[in-house]
């Protein structure tokens, strides 16, 4: 559904409307031309809250992200330019749309307003013409689209309602998802967030109205654009009871440099990290069991994708590194067994640990050789935590995953946590070695703990498992988040 643009005939009409509402505007917003509307700083004049949230997001950072720049430079060099706009079409789509770049190698020479996923880019989308690699068609005009059915017609620009921005429409996920799924020239589906969501019950359409999600369904915006009530623009006469949606677009990635500048960058990064931490609290939960086995014990770790809405971790799965850290100790606190233990500057993928439970994608070229060069990727193997396909207990139970570990002695205490690095340190180091990335970026890489999975087992705090298989005694993230096999 698309509602034709609304615009009041003249500034006097707007002033009359505001006067009728009992408001006396101090300033009439100016009419912006198309070039001005492309600049996010223009949007900030009337939408300062939206703009600040967006400024701290990876959407704003996408074109300046040094890891993207490094990977693109390496890809262009090693493919002899054949990769073209494969990367930059998502990281700086306005620059591509305007013909300002063909490969992303000249972004340093372009103004900031054409880099990243900007306000104008998203609010110009008039159609989704595919499922991956940014198939979005832009209107290329001064009409800014949104989800408000009865927008106040401003003098700043024309406005229109579009279902692509309505969180209660499946079309909104099609718009988000088509940029968050990536398929390589050789057919490897290296980013699958949209396809993963479609395969879950979250992506089920309403059987009576397929344009809307099912009663239990959730669109991308439901999770990644939290809704509050308030004004959606900052000028006189604007209603204060609108549904306002966060533009932080929280995921797992965060800026690794001070963007947009040294003063504001650290503040925005701290805000993003806090929001990411909150989102992780509902993503994954765990159970940890210890069963005595002769003089030793068998430890079993269970993980469950509790509420991600897609696989976990998702996105650039070949870059992600999520793993279980497990440490068993005796009464004297001596370590009896450990797995997944690394220092903050040690690459987990290079750890010599046969028991390591590492969640990630692996990609292979046309000859079947493993590669991290996505431009050569032809196939993918994945062990990410899936989200439930079916709504209800059976669908939930089917998505638990487990790994077992053998300890020679019976422990007095066992600790576990699920850890996450948005991008593996060895991936970053390879870009440093190729001369494409500043070593300082590696030092700013983040390592997170998924709070609900930070568990401690002791005989006193554990509860005996009562399922068909004896797993000994267990602790879980919460009473409602225990592995079904234990009950």
SEDOPA-281133 format. One record per residue (C-alpha): residue number from 1; x, y, z. Coordinates in pm, whole numbers, plus 50000, padded with zeros to 5 digits. Layout:
# residues N
+-----+-------+-------+-------+
!   i !     u !     v !     w !
+-----+-------+-------+-------+
! NUM !     X !     Y !     Z !
...
+-----+-------+-------+-------+
This chain:
# residues 487
+-----+-------+-------+-------+
!   i !     u !     v !     w !
+-----+-------+-------+-------+
!   1 ! 50000 ! 50000 ! 50000 !
!   2 ! 50124 ! 50345 ! 49909 !
!   3 ! 49939 ! 50664 ! 49996 !
!   4 ! 50001 ! 50957 ! 49764 !
!   5 ! 50218 ! 51237 ! 49901 !
!   6 ! 50051 ! 51497 ! 50118 !
!   7 ! 50147 ! 51860 ! 50108 !
!   8 ! 49968 ! 52172 ! 50225 !
!   9 ! 49927 ! 52432 ! 49951 !
!  10 ! 50135 ! 52697 ! 50120 !
!  11 ! 50304 ! 52799 ! 50440 !
!  12 ! 49999 ! 53009 ! 50529 !
!  13 ! 49782 ! 52697 ! 50533 !
!  14 ! 50020 ! 52529 ! 50775 !
!  15 ! 50020 ! 52834 ! 51000 !
!  16 ! 49641 ! 52840 ! 50996 !
!  17 ! 49624 ! 52473 ! 51092 !
!  18 ! 49867 ! 52522 ! 51379 !
!  19 ! 49676 ! 52825 ! 51500 !
!  20 ! 49360 ! 52616 ! 51506 !
!  21 ! 49537 ! 52370 ! 51730 !
!  22 ! 49623 ! 52648 ! 51971 !
!  23 ! 49988 ! 52656 ! 51867 !
!  24 ! 50191 ! 52955 ! 51760 !
!  25 ! 50494 ! 52836 ! 51565 !
!  26 ! 50809 ! 53035 ! 51608 !
!  27 ! 50961 ! 52912 ! 51284 !
!  28 ! 50809 ! 52770 ! 50968 !
!  29 ! 51029 ! 52482 ! 50849 !
!  30 ! 51191 ! 52562 ! 50514 !
!  31 ! 51127 ! 52368 ! 50199 !
!  32 ! 51429 ! 52152 ! 50123 !
!  33 ! 51538 ! 52058 ! 49776 !
!  34 ! 51642 ! 51708 ! 49680 !
!  35 ! 52012 ! 51767 ! 49739 !
!  36 ! 51948 ! 51897 ! 50091 !
!  37 ! 51726 ! 51600 ! 50176 !
!  38 ! 52008 ! 51361 ! 50091 !
!  39 ! 52210 ! 51502 ! 50379 !
!  40 ! 52127 ! 51344 ! 50719 !
!  41 ! 52221 ! 51673 ! 50885 !
!  42 ! 51917 ! 51826 ! 50717 !
!  43 ! 51698 ! 51560 ! 50877 !
!  44 ! 51853 ! 51638 ! 51217 !
!  45 ! 51698 ! 51986 ! 51214 !
!  46 ! 51346 ! 51846 ! 51261 !
!  47 ! 51424 ! 51489 ! 51374 !
!  48 ! 51714 ! 51531 ! 51620 !
!  49 ! 51636 ! 51219 ! 51826 !
!  50 ! 51606 ! 50994 ! 51523 !
!  51 ! 51926 ! 51140 ! 51382 !
!  52 ! 52128 ! 51089 ! 51700 !
!  53 ! 52012 ! 50728 ! 51729 !
!  54 ! 52096 ! 50663 ! 51364 !
!  55 ! 52435 ! 50833 ! 51401 !
!  56 ! 52539 ! 50568 ! 51655 !
!  57 ! 52417 ! 50282 ! 51439 !
!  58 ! 52606 ! 50060 ! 51198 !
!  59 ! 52383 ! 50202 ! 50924 !
!  60 ! 52547 ! 50541 ! 50965 !
!  61 ! 52891 ! 50382 ! 51002 !
!  62 ! 52861 ! 50140 ! 50711 !
!  63 ! 53053 ! 50345 ! 50456 !
!  64 ! 53333 ! 50448 ! 50692 !
!  65 ! 53381 ! 50117 ! 50872 !
!  66 ! 53754 ! 50040 ! 50830 !
!  67 ! 53687 ! 49665 ! 50825 !
!  68 ! 53449 ! 49707 ! 50530 !
!  69 ! 53702 ! 49935 ! 50360 !
!  70 ! 53981 ! 49680 ! 50415 !
!  71 ! 53781 ! 49381 ! 50292 !
!  72 ! 53663 ! 49573 ! 49988 !
!  73 ! 54016 ! 49687 ! 49902 !
!  74 ! 54146 ! 49330 ! 49928 !
!  75 ! 53855 ! 49196 ! 49725 !
!  76 ! 53903 ! 49453 ! 49449 !
!  77 ! 54276 ! 49384 ! 49431 !
!  78 ! 54255 ! 49006 ! 49433 !
!  79 ! 53959 ! 48986 ! 49195 !
!  80 ! 54117 ! 49237 ! 48957 !
!  81 ! 53815 ! 49460 ! 49009 !
!  82 ! 53561 ! 49197 ! 48906 !
!  83 ! 53382 ! 49227 ! 49241 !
!  84 ! 53271 ! 49576 ! 49131 !
!  85 ! 53005 ! 49732 ! 49356 !
!  86 ! 52926 ! 49405 ! 49537 !
!  87 ! 53027 ! 49551 ! 49877 !
!  88 ! 52966 ! 49921 ! 49835 !
!  89 ! 52613 ! 49870 ! 49703 !
!  90 ! 52508 ! 49794 ! 50060 !
!  91 ! 52765 ! 50001 ! 50251 !
!  92 ! 52722 ! 50324 ! 50053 !
!  93 ! 52414 ! 50269 ! 49835 !
!  94 ! 52348 ! 50639 ! 49772 !
!  95 ! 52695 ! 50683 ! 49626 !
!  96 ! 52628 ! 50390 ! 49393 !
!  97 ! 52280 ! 50515 ! 49303 !
!  98 ! 52417 ! 50857 ! 49211 !
!  99 ! 52702 ! 50709 ! 49007 !
! 100 ! 52968 ! 50849 ! 49239 !
! 101 ! 53146 ! 50517 ! 49284 !
! 102 ! 53170 ! 50187 ! 49102 !
! 103 ! 53386 ! 49998 ! 49349 !
! 104 ! 53397 ! 50188 ! 49679 !
! 105 ! 53768 ! 50261 ! 49652 !
! 106 ! 53711 ! 50636 ! 49626 !
! 107 ! 53483 ! 50684 ! 49928 !
! 108 ! 53741 ! 50904 ! 50101 !
! 109 ! 53689 ! 51161 ! 49826 !
! 110 ! 53310 ! 51165 ! 49861 !
! 111 ! 53101 ! 51368 ! 50106 !
! 112 ! 52978 ! 51191 ! 50419 !
! 113 ! 52612 ! 51232 ! 50320 !
! 114 ! 52648 ! 50974 ! 50041 !
! 115 ! 52818 ! 50717 ! 50263 !
! 116 ! 52646 ! 50465 ! 50486 !
! 117 ! 52280 ! 50370 ! 50486 !
! 118 ! 52129 ! 50716 ! 50513 !
! 119 ! 51790 ! 50859 ! 50606 !
! 120 ! 51719 ! 50952 ! 50245 !
! 121 ! 51815 ! 50610 ! 50114 !
! 122 ! 51572 ! 50417 ! 50334 !
! 123 ! 51289 ! 50670 ! 50318 !
! 124 ! 51314 ! 50683 ! 49938 !
! 125 ! 51247 ! 50312 ! 49887 !
! 126 ! 50936 ! 50259 ! 49676 !
! 127 ! 50973 ! 49890 ! 49587 !
! 128 ! 51161 ! 49573 ! 49681 !
! 129 ! 51261 ! 49384 ! 49367 !
! 130 ! 51442 ! 49083 ! 49514 !
! 131 ! 51550 ! 48907 ! 49832 !
! 132 ! 51921 ! 48982 ! 49861 !
! 133 ! 52212 ! 49211 ! 49767 !
! 134 ! 52011 ! 49535 ! 49795 !
! 135 ! 51744 ! 49507 ! 49524 !
! 136 ! 51567 ! 49822 ! 49649 !
! 137 ! 51422 ! 50066 ! 49397 !
! 138 ! 51438 ! 50431 ! 49497 !
! 139 ! 51187 ! 50696 ! 49395 !
! 140 ! 51467 ! 50955 ! 49363 !
! 141 ! 51245 ! 51244 ! 49464 !
! 142 ! 51172 ! 51471 ! 49760 !
! 143 ! 50891 ! 51256 ! 49902 !
! 144 ! 50994 ! 51102 ! 50233 !
! 145 ! 50807 ! 50780 ! 50308 !
! 146 ! 50707 ! 50642 ! 50648 !
! 147 ! 50437 ! 50446 ! 50828 !
! 148 ! 50212 ! 50732 ! 50945 !
! 149 ! 49872 ! 50713 ! 50774 !
! 150 ! 49775 ! 51073 ! 50849 !
! 151 ! 50100 ! 51269 ! 50857 !
! 152 ! 50100 ! 51639 ! 50923 !
! 153 ! 50197 ! 51782 ! 50588 !
! 154 ! 50513 ! 51983 ! 50656 !
! 155 ! 50674 ! 52257 ! 50457 !
! 156 ! 51009 ! 52078 ! 50483 !
! 157 ! 50929 ! 51806 ! 50230 !
! 158 ! 50646 ! 51600 ! 50088 !
! 159 ! 50540 ! 51292 ! 50286 !
! 160 ! 50370 ! 50963 ! 50204 !
! 161 ! 50269 ! 50644 ! 50382 !
! 162 ! 50414 ! 50313 ! 50264 !
! 163 ! 50363 ! 49960 ! 50394 !
! 164 ! 50738 ! 49910 ! 50360 !
! 165 ! 50770 ! 50110 ! 50683 !
! 166 ! 50479 ! 49951 ! 50871 !
! 167 ! 50605 ! 49707 ! 51134 !
! 168 ! 50270 ! 49530 ! 51115 !
! 169 ! 50323 ! 49441 ! 50750 !
! 170 ! 50536 ! 49163 ! 50606 !
! 171 ! 50659 ! 49410 ! 50345 !
! 172 ! 50863 ! 49590 ! 50610 !
! 173 ! 51072 ! 49277 ! 50667 !
! 174 ! 51114 ! 49231 ! 50294 !
! 175 ! 51268 ! 49577 ! 50280 !
! 176 ! 51506 ! 49516 ! 50570 !
! 177 ! 51587 ! 49160 ! 50473 !
! 178 ! 51678 ! 49225 ! 50113 !
! 179 ! 51989 ! 49413 ! 50229 !
! 180 ! 52070 ! 49172 ! 50511 !
! 181 ! 52092 ! 48865 ! 50287 !
! 182 ! 52402 ! 48840 ! 50070 !
! 183 ! 52466 ! 48590 ! 49789 !
! 184 ! 52810 ! 48581 ! 49625 !
! 185 ! 52872 ! 48570 ! 49249 !
! 186 ! 52934 ! 48194 ! 49282 !
! 187 ! 52605 ! 48141 ! 49466 !
! 188 ! 52711 ! 48116 ! 49831 !
! 189 ! 52445 ! 48253 ! 50066 !
! 190 ! 52699 ! 48405 ! 50305 !
! 191 ! 52452 ! 48625 ! 50496 !
! 192 ! 52108 ! 48477 ! 50556 !
! 193 ! 51933 ! 48677 ! 50829 !
! 194 ! 51620 ! 48733 ! 50619 !
! 195 ! 51603 ! 48373 ! 50497 !
! 196 ! 51658 ! 48251 ! 50853 !
! 197 ! 51370 ! 48468 ! 50977 !
! 198 ! 51144 ! 48346 ! 50696 !
! 199 ! 51209 ! 47985 ! 50803 !
! 200 ! 51093 ! 48052 ! 51161 !
! 201 ! 50748 ! 48096 ! 51309 !
! 202 ! 50834 ! 48464 ! 51357 !
! 203 ! 50811 ! 48502 ! 50980 !
! 204 ! 50478 ! 48321 ! 50939 !
! 205 ! 50213 ! 48531 ! 50762 !
! 206 ! 49859 ! 48556 ! 50893 !
! 207 ! 49660 ! 48286 ! 50708 !
! 208 ! 49365 ! 48526 ! 50672 !
! 209 ! 49575 ! 48827 ! 50573 !
! 210 ! 49912 ! 48720 ! 50427 !
! 211 ! 50031 ! 49080 ! 50411 !
! 212 ! 50045 ! 49080 ! 50790 !
! 213 ! 50241 ! 48855 ! 51029 !
! 214 ! 50065 ! 48578 ! 51216 !
! 215 ! 49937 ! 48645 ! 51567 !
! 216 ! 50264 ! 48514 ! 51712 !
! 217 ! 50483 ! 48657 ! 51435 !
! 218 ! 50730 ! 48943 ! 51457 !
! 219 ! 50879 ! 49158 ! 51184 !
! 220 ! 51236 ! 49291 ! 51185 !
! 221 ! 51116 ! 49628 ! 51315 !
! 222 ! 50946 ! 49471 ! 51617 !
! 223 ! 51287 ! 49376 ! 51757 !
! 224 ! 51531 ! 49618 ! 51598 !
! 225 ! 51326 ! 49940 ! 51609 !
! 226 ! 51175 ! 49955 ! 51956 !
! 227 ! 50851 ! 50152 ! 51976 !
! 228 ! 50772 ! 50434 ! 52217 !
! 229 ! 50507 ! 50707 ! 52219 !
! 230 ! 50598 ! 51065 ! 52145 !
! 231 ! 50653 ! 51329 ! 51880 !
! 232 ! 50827 ! 51216 ! 51563 !
! 233 ! 50947 ! 51563 ! 51468 !
! 234 ! 51065 ! 51865 ! 51661 !
! 235 ! 50868 ! 52166 ! 51546 !
! 236 ! 50547 ! 52334 ! 51662 !
! 237 ! 50215 ! 52164 ! 51595 !
! 238 ! 50347 ! 51809 ! 51580 !
! 239 ! 50138 ! 51559 ! 51773 !
! 240 ! 50297 ! 51403 ! 52080 !
! 241 ! 50104 ! 51075 ! 52071 !
! 242 ! 50262 ! 50914 ! 51767 !
! 243 ! 50438 ! 50578 ! 51767 !
! 244 ! 50807 ! 50662 ! 51749 !
! 245 ! 51055 ! 50394 ! 51650 !
! 246 ! 51417 ! 50378 ! 51761 !
! 247 ! 51675 ! 50423 ! 51486 !
! 248 ! 51963 ! 50261 ! 51677 !
! 249 ! 51920 ! 49938 ! 51473 !
! 250 ! 52085 ! 49729 ! 51744 !
! 251 ! 52261 ! 49409 ! 51636 !
! 252 ! 52599 ! 49269 ! 51742 !
! 253 ! 52839 ! 49503 ! 51561 !
! 254 ! 52968 ! 49832 ! 51698 !
! 255 ! 53194 ! 50106 ! 51562 !
! 256 ! 53567 ! 50041 ! 51606 !
! 257 ! 53670 ! 50403 ! 51553 !
! 258 ! 53540 ! 50730 ! 51698 !
! 259 ! 53254 ! 50801 ! 51461 !
! 260 ! 53147 ! 51063 ! 51369 !
! 261 ! 53420 ! 51243 ! 51565 !
! 262 ! 53643 ! 51212 ! 51871 !
! 263 ! 53396 ! 51394 ! 52097 !
! 264 ! 53068 ! 51223 ! 52013 !
! 265 ! 53204 ! 50886 ! 51899 !
! 266 ! 53282 ! 50739 ! 52245 !
! 267 ! 52940 ! 50850 ! 52375 !
! 268 ! 52754 ! 50685 ! 52088 !
! 269 ! 52965 ! 50370 ! 52118 !
! 270 ! 52881 ! 50344 ! 52489 !
! 271 ! 52510 ! 50384 ! 52411 !
! 272 ! 52526 ! 50116 ! 52144 !
! 273 ! 52715 ! 49875 ! 52372 !
! 274 ! 52450 ! 49920 ! 52642 !
! 275 ! 52171 ! 49854 ! 52392 !
! 276 ! 52352 ! 49548 ! 52255 !
! 277 ! 52390 ! 49412 ! 52608 !
! 278 ! 52016 ! 49448 ! 52667 !
! 279 ! 51933 ! 49270 ! 52343 !
! 280 ! 52164 ! 48978 ! 52425 !
! 281 ! 51971 ! 48918 ! 52747 !
! 282 ! 51679 ! 48776 ! 52547 !
! 283 ! 51876 ! 48605 ! 52270 !
! 284 ! 52031 ! 48284 ! 52408 !
! 285 ! 51991 ! 48082 ! 52727 !
! 286 ! 52170 ! 47773 ! 52857 !
! 287 ! 52173 ! 47470 ! 53085 !
! 288 ! 52481 ! 47309 ! 53240 !
! 289 ! 52476 ! 46953 ! 53372 !
! 290 ! 52727 ! 46736 ! 53559 !
! 291 ! 52688 ! 46357 ! 53578 !
! 292 ! 52924 ! 46141 ! 53781 !
! 293 ! 53079 ! 45867 ! 53569 !
! 294 ! 53300 ! 45641 ! 53778 !
! 295 ! 53591 ! 45842 ! 53916 !
! 296 ! 53521 ! 46123 ! 53669 !
! 297 ! 53228 ! 46316 ! 53531 !
! 298 ! 53053 ! 46404 ! 53207 !
! 299 ! 52967 ! 46770 ! 53161 !
! 300 ! 52691 ! 46867 ! 52917 !
! 301 ! 52625 ! 47219 ! 52796 !
! 302 ! 52292 ! 47305 ! 52633 !
! 303 ! 52231 ! 47621 ! 52432 !
! 304 ! 51902 ! 47758 ! 52303 !
! 305 ! 51822 ! 48041 ! 52064 !
! 306 ! 51558 ! 48191 ! 52289 !
! 307 ! 51443 ! 48502 ! 52108 !
! 308 ! 51670 ! 48615 ! 51825 !
! 309 ! 51406 ! 48569 ! 51554 !
! 310 ! 51672 ! 48422 ! 51323 !
! 311 ! 51983 ! 48210 ! 51373 !
! 312 ! 52229 ! 48317 ! 51639 !
! 313 ! 52470 ! 48471 ! 51578 !
! 314 ! 52347 ! 48596 ! 51244 !
! 315 ! 52465 ! 48827 ! 50968 !
! 316 ! 52825 ! 48782 ! 50858 !
! 317 ! 52842 ! 48428 ! 50992 !
! 318 ! 53186 ! 48360 ! 50846 !
! 319 ! 53319 ! 48651 ! 51053 !
! 320 ! 53130 ! 48577 ! 51375 !
! 321 ! 53297 ! 48382 ! 51654 !
! 322 ! 53072 ! 48257 ! 51935 !
! 323 ! 53199 ! 47987 ! 52166 !
! 324 ! 53149 ! 47811 ! 52498 !
! 325 ! 53404 ! 47868 ! 52773 !
! 326 ! 53392 ! 47589 ! 53031 !
! 327 ! 53609 ! 47550 ! 53343 !
! 328 ! 53584 ! 47271 ! 53603 !
! 329 ! 53762 ! 47303 ! 53940 !
! 330 ! 53816 ! 47086 ! 54246 !
! 331 ! 53769 ! 47179 ! 54612 !
! 332 ! 54107 ! 47351 ! 54618 !
! 333 ! 54016 ! 47563 ! 54312 !
! 334 ! 54264 ! 47376 ! 54093 !
! 335 ! 54151 ! 47355 ! 53731 !
! 336 ! 54053 ! 46999 ! 53640 !
! 337 ! 53939 ! 47077 ! 53287 !
! 338 ! 53890 ! 47374 ! 53058 !
! 339 ! 53770 ! 47442 ! 52706 !
! 340 ! 53734 ! 47763 ! 52511 !
! 341 ! 53961 ! 47968 ! 52737 !
! 342 ! 54148 ! 48245 ! 52556 !
! 343 ! 54293 ! 48582 ! 52648 !
! 344 ! 54126 ! 48896 ! 52516 !
! 345 ! 54387 ! 48925 ! 52239 !
! 346 ! 54392 ! 48557 ! 52138 !
! 347 ! 54201 ! 48429 ! 51834 !
! 348 ! 53955 ! 48159 ! 51940 !
! 349 ! 53960 ! 47993 ! 51597 !
! 350 ! 54333 ! 47926 ! 51638 !
! 351 ! 54299 ! 47764 ! 51982 !
! 352 ! 54431 ! 47407 ! 52002 !
! 353 ! 54123 ! 47262 ! 52170 !
! 354 ! 53962 ! 46944 ! 52034 !
! 355 ! 53653 ! 46997 ! 52252 !
! 356 ! 53594 ! 47358 ! 52148 !
! 357 ! 53229 ! 47439 ! 52073 !
! 358 ! 53259 ! 47721 ! 51822 !
! 359 ! 52953 ! 47866 ! 51646 !
! 360 ! 53033 ! 48011 ! 51304 !
! 361 ! 52997 ! 47967 ! 50929 !
! 362 ! 53267 ! 47815 ! 50711 !
! 363 ! 53283 ! 47906 ! 50343 !
! 364 ! 53441 ! 47714 ! 50057 !
! 365 ! 53547 ! 47802 ! 49704 !
! 366 ! 53451 ! 47621 ! 49384 !
! 367 ! 53727 ! 47362 ! 49444 !
! 368 ! 53598 ! 47282 ! 49793 !
! 369 ! 53883 ! 47457 ! 49971 !
! 370 ! 53800 ! 47660 ! 50280 !
! 371 ! 53842 ! 48034 ! 50230 !
! 372 ! 53761 ! 48354 ! 50407 !
! 373 ! 53766 ! 48549 ! 50082 !
! 374 ! 53392 ! 48597 ! 50031 !
! 375 ! 53444 ! 48691 ! 49665 !
! 376 ! 53559 ! 48332 ! 49609 !
! 377 ! 53286 ! 48171 ! 49822 !
! 378 ! 53076 ! 47906 ! 49647 !
! 379 ! 52924 ! 47716 ! 49942 !
! 380 ! 52864 ! 47751 ! 50315 !
! 381 ! 52862 ! 47514 ! 50612 !
! 382 ! 52699 ! 47645 ! 50927 !
! 383 ! 52640 ! 47539 ! 51288 !
! 384 ! 52469 ! 47855 ! 51414 !
! 385 ! 52190 ! 47817 ! 51669 !
! 386 ! 51861 ! 47799 ! 51475 !
! 387 ! 51540 ! 47972 ! 51575 !
! 388 ! 51225 ! 47755 ! 51605 !
! 389 ! 51044 ! 47678 ! 51281 !
! 390 ! 50714 ! 47599 ! 51454 !
! 391 ! 50530 ! 47784 ! 51728 !
! 392 ! 50490 ! 47588 ! 52052 !
! 393 ! 50674 ! 47344 ! 52274 !
! 394 ! 50775 ! 47093 ! 52007 !
! 395 ! 50924 ! 47360 ! 51783 !
! 396 ! 51106 ! 47508 ! 52077 !
! 397 ! 51245 ! 47173 ! 52191 !
! 398 ! 51381 ! 47094 ! 51845 !
! 399 ! 51619 ! 47388 ! 51848 !
! 400 ! 51822 ! 47308 ! 52161 !
! 401 ! 52183 ! 47212 ! 52089 !
! 402 ! 52431 ! 47040 ! 52322 !
! 403 ! 52793 ! 46938 ! 52361 !
! 404 ! 52949 ! 46700 ! 52614 !
! 405 ! 53289 ! 46708 ! 52784 !
! 406 ! 53472 ! 46440 ! 52987 !
! 407 ! 53653 ! 46525 ! 53312 !
! 408 ! 53882 ! 46273 ! 53481 !
! 409 ! 53782 ! 46379 ! 53833 !
! 410 ! 53452 ! 46482 ! 53987 !
! 411 ! 53446 ! 46863 ! 54004 !
! 412 ! 53336 ! 47073 ! 54298 !
! 413 ! 53248 ! 47369 ! 54076 !
! 414 ! 53193 ! 47423 ! 53705 !
! 415 ! 53160 ! 47760 ! 53534 !
! 416 ! 53045 ! 47832 ! 53181 !
! 417 ! 52969 ! 48128 ! 52961 !
! 418 ! 52889 ! 48181 ! 52595 !
! 419 ! 53123 ! 48440 ! 52446 !
! 420 ! 53091 ! 48638 ! 52124 !
! 421 ! 53319 ! 48833 ! 51896 !
! 422 ! 53137 ! 49005 ! 51610 !
! 423 ! 53444 ! 48944 ! 51395 !
! 424 ! 53724 ! 48698 ! 51461 !
! 425 ! 54062 ! 48838 ! 51560 !
! 426 ! 54235 ! 48620 ! 51303 !
! 427 ! 54014 ! 48774 ! 51033 !
! 428 ! 54125 ! 49121 ! 51138 !
! 429 ! 54489 ! 49016 ! 51166 !
! 430 ! 54481 ! 48879 ! 50811 !
! 431 ! 54366 ! 49220 ! 50689 !
! 432 ! 54648 ! 49383 ! 50883 !
! 433 ! 54899 ! 49143 ! 50728 !
! 434 ! 54769 ! 49220 ! 50378 !
! 435 ! 54826 ! 49589 ! 50443 !
! 436 ! 54459 ! 49680 ! 50424 !
! 437 ! 54376 ! 49745 ! 50792 !
! 438 ! 54526 ! 49962 ! 51065 !
! 439 ! 54651 ! 49739 ! 51354 !
! 440 ! 54479 ! 49976 ! 51599 !
! 441 ! 54143 ! 49840 ! 51483 !
! 442 ! 54230 ! 49494 ! 51616 !
! 443 ! 54292 ! 49641 ! 51960 !
! 444 ! 53939 ! 49787 ! 51964 !
! 445 ! 53766 ! 49462 ! 51872 !
! 446 ! 53494 ! 49363 ! 52118 !
! 447 ! 53442 ! 49041 ! 52311 !
! 448 ! 53103 ! 48998 ! 52476 !
! 449 ! 52956 ! 48755 ! 52727 !
! 450 ! 52594 ! 48650 ! 52679 !
! 451 ! 52463 ! 48724 ! 53029 !
! 452 ! 52198 ! 48449 ! 53064 !
! 453 ! 52460 ! 48184 ! 52982 !
! 454 ! 52700 ! 48281 ! 53261 !
! 455 ! 52630 ! 47983 ! 53488 !
! 456 ! 52792 ! 47819 ! 53787 !
! 457 ! 52726 ! 47457 ! 53884 !
! 458 ! 52787 ! 47323 ! 54233 !
! 459 ! 52630 ! 47016 ! 54397 !
! 460 ! 52444 ! 47248 ! 54632 !
! 461 ! 52287 ! 47472 ! 54365 !
! 462 ! 52210 ! 47209 ! 54100 !
! 463 ! 51883 ! 47024 ! 54047 !
! 464 ! 51860 ! 46661 ! 53939 !
! 465 ! 51756 ! 46607 ! 53577 !
! 466 ! 51433 ! 46410 ! 53543 !
! 467 ! 51426 ! 46335 ! 53170 !
! 468 ! 51450 ! 45998 ! 52998 !
! 469 ! 51830 ! 46030 ! 52988 !
! 470 ! 52025 ! 46083 ! 53309 !
! 471 ! 52231 ! 46401 ! 53275 !
! 472 ! 52304 ! 46421 ! 53646 !
! 473 ! 52228 ! 46753 ! 53814 !
! 474 ! 52187 ! 47080 ! 53630 !
! 475 ! 52165 ! 47457 ! 53650 !
! 476 ! 51987 ! 47672 ! 53392 !
! 477 ! 51954 ! 48035 ! 53291 !
! 478 ! 51603 ! 48048 ! 53438 !
! 479 ! 51323 ! 47809 ! 53541 !
! 480 ! 51157 ! 47870 ! 53205 !
! 481 ! 51474 ! 47811 ! 53007 !
! 482 ! 51590 ! 47461 ! 53081 !
! 483 ! 51670 ! 47204 ! 52814 !
! 484 ! 51360 ! 46985 ! 52752 !
! 485 ! 51576 ! 46670 ! 52764 !
! 486 ! 51642 ! 46743 ! 53131 !
! 487 ! 51275 ! 46744 ! 53233 !
+-----+-------+-------+-------+
